[in-house]
């Protein structure tokens, strides 16, 4: 679904822009280990037009928030004119998108992926930035996105929001194809990079590690925000994000009786609407189960639910009010947590289960890791932090200082650095060193019949 008109002079204009950048010495040469830590791209107007493919606000999901924040940061650093969006719509949904969204793909409609490719090829875009999560595209393991990628004529840089160590046959094939058809791959953790190399055979030099972006927040004491949120005099435990059963919030509720026996002023705030896909399948059943558990344990007055999507200003105040932030997620194989990154950027004391992203970010005393599905461990960690102001403050400062490299303006500069490297190569997918043909041969013995035409 096109949203605005396009120009048909893309190939000539893109070639001229590429030649101009080469004459001016862009991009500076990468070192041997450049994929591990990208140098920052200076904040100058640059002749590079990028189309970002992914979800976008007001659609409510983590990818939509990330795409919107990335585009905002790119616009702030390099001007709004260079970035546009192709948004993915979930079934039976429509959204009042901002003007930067110039085309829309219907998740389950293969023809709209072809139309999007035609739109991008006919536009003056120099590069496509694909935001990849298996669940946002149609087909088995999101395979419809391959129809888009195989038709594009400009370089693609793909941000991988999920990297699986044990993919099924469909997930493996789709990831190999995306890797083959992308000039560069961006991941948000060292662990994800290792999995890409070990499981999918992606060469290290093709991978850029760029952290999940966060707003540039001040280091502020929680009491500054509490009165405005009716939390004055309380010790606030906080979890925020879209609700779904794999988040493990019940473990924190089960820990509350023991915490309250030591600190009677504690409240646990669960902020966020039910994930739209979960709500479509089962309504608010998970939230209702959590509320029933709180009543059963006699802590219903100490558990506060905010069942809605928060604006950036509201979120800054809510996270700012927290004495301890908790991510009790149930599964180790979580490559990225935007909420965890946000909490670090706000300088929060953090308790978390050791899923992949948390184990990496919270190393070296930047947080407290506890076993999965273990309410007693949560209670022990929370009581220790509430008892020990010095330890809590030290943890907060370490997290805050570590997160300075994750603020959005720095992340936008790193993304532009990756984009410039990909664009300067100026090759089409079929010419890539990690080629489409290589990926297809490696997957041939396992390739599902449904993908034969690809």
Secondary structure, 3 states (H helix, E strand, C coil): CECCCCCCCHHHHHHHHHHHHHHCCCCCCCCCCCCCCCCCCCCCCCCCCEEEEECCCCCCCHHHHHHHHHHHHHHHHHCHHHEEEEEEECCCCCCCCCCCEEEEEECCCHHHHHHHHHHHHHCCCCEEEEEECHHHCCCHHHCCHHHHHCCCCCEEEEEECCCCCCCCHHHHHHHHHHHHCCCEEEECCHHHHHHHHHHHCCCHHHEEECCCCECCCCCCCCHHHHHHHCCCCCEEEEEECCECHHHCHHHHHHHHHHHHHHCCCEEEEEECCECHHHHHHHCCHHHHHHHHHHHHHCCHHHEEEECCCCCHHHHHHHHHCCCEEEECCCCCCCCCCHHHHHHHHCCCEEEEECCHHHHHHCCCCCCEEECCCCHHHHHHHHHHHHHCHHHHHHHHHHHHHHHHHHEHHHHHHHHHHHHHHHHHHCCCHHHCCCCHHHHHHHHCCCCCHHHCCC
